[in-house]
Amino acid sequence: MTPFIEKSNRILGSPLGLGPRGLILLAALLLLPAYTSPLWKMTMFAPQYQDGLRLEIYSYKLVGGNHGQDVKEINVLNHYIGMKDLSDEDFTEFKWLPFVIGALALLFLRAVVFGTVGSALDVTVLFVYFSAFSLWSFAYKLWSYGHNLAPTAAVKVPPFMPPLFGGKQLANFEVYSYPGVASYALGAAAAALVAALIMSWRTARREAGSARSVAGAEGDRRRVSS
């Protein structure tokens, strides 16, 4: 077990090459759309809404279609079935998402400047965990909105969950939910981090193997000469 740990420590302590550093820098830049573009988009169609009601979810705000009027219309409909109004205040994610994304970008840049294979592993694991937790948080928020219905609602509907991906029929509404530009950018950032980690790990393993071969050959020459 000790040789394995020693080998892993040597690999993790190896400096990053230009290729992995460039990929991590690209991952940092791919976080920028999280501040400028929607993470998720939802559209609802019904006979009385042929053009659809649209909702865009950013990392820090909700934006409705038709100059924001669609959010008001959605909340009117939600009132009839006892669902809470959609409001920025109810999304606690808006308070921490921008901060966490910025902190991750700083960690990415630190890995670019002072990077080792270990730092590439750290930022990759952190980002994958952040992405998985954020997706779970969003899914739970959708579930909560559709299951915590007021018992005094004018229209009684069974508990439901709006779709996380794809389309779903909810009463007389067809609801479609898909990732936005920012989510695709975050997915590309994750791919860049994984690629940087794989590339740097393979390079460090080759270099470690070459170093062992050189050391072994040097040892053989010393034994022969003695």
Secondary structure, DSSP 8 states (H G I E B T S, - for coil): -HHHHHHHHHHHTSB--HHHHHHHHHHHHTTTHHHHS-SEEEEEEETTEEEEEEEEE-SS-EEETTTTHHHHHHHHHHHHHT-----GGG-THHHHHHHHHHHHHHHHHHHHHH-BHHHHHHHHHHHHHHHHHHHHHHHHHHHHHHH---TT-SS--------SSEEEEETTEEEEEEE-HHHHHHHHHHHHHHHHHHHHHHHHHHHHHHHHHHHHHHHHHHHHH-
